[in-house]
Amino acid sequence: MTVNNISQLENYLGIQFNDPSLLISSLTHSSYTSETPNVSMNNERLEFLGDAVLDAAISHLIFNKYPDFTEGQLTIMRSKIVNGSALSQSAKRFGLGDYLLLGKGEDKNGGRAKTSILSSALEALLGAVFIDKGFNVTCDVILNILEYDIDNVVSETMKDPKTELQEIVQSQTGEVPEYNVVSKTGEGHSTFFISEVIVNGEKYARGEGASKLVSEMEAATQALFKIRDTII
């Protein structure tokens, strides 16, 4: 890792580290430390921290930016943004793999392009930024790196969840989801519905709301979250 390498990465991030060793540690894979006797610090602890910081930062960003989104929609958005595959694609866009310190074997086996290594390194990098610059600057860096992904996820999330669920289920099973009203209580403005969505013959998720449509939309949202969670 040269001074020029560090400067290039800092320029992209829009910051300058007070402690450059944090940046270097965030880019150091365990395969490198196992082959380099005088280097003991890899990026695993920073990855642990960065994972938590990323969750908090994305939650903070989308909560403030999209006040009309439900808790279910926000949860789905966050899960799409921070999953390993999405993070690795973000890392590839700015060439994070080129900056990594890898063991010779890992490097030879294509480690610089591996999803798990890139996503972990990106989380470690964010952990290093958090320690060095604090939460607000880390949020700015995250927005810079992930803005493209956030915009794409928002476009998907703003779809009618029933339509999105139907597209996914049809593509995977050839069937369409079915909705049943489980219960209806109250009258007039006090009416309350609970609906369930049936996916491939299975009672898959439930939703609640002041109308049949709202309860079905919430059931679809919960089903989407369940599907995304199993994919991740």
PyMOL commands that set and color helices and strands:
alter all, ss='L'
color gray80, all
select helices_A, chain A and resi 3-13+20-26+30-35+44-65+71-82+84-93+96-99+104-108+111-113+115-133+135-157+161-173+188-190+212-231
alter helices_A, ss='H'
color red, helices_A
select strands_A, chain A and resi 178-185+192-199+202-209
alter strands_A, ss='S'
color yellow, strands_A
deselect
rebuild
show_as cartoon
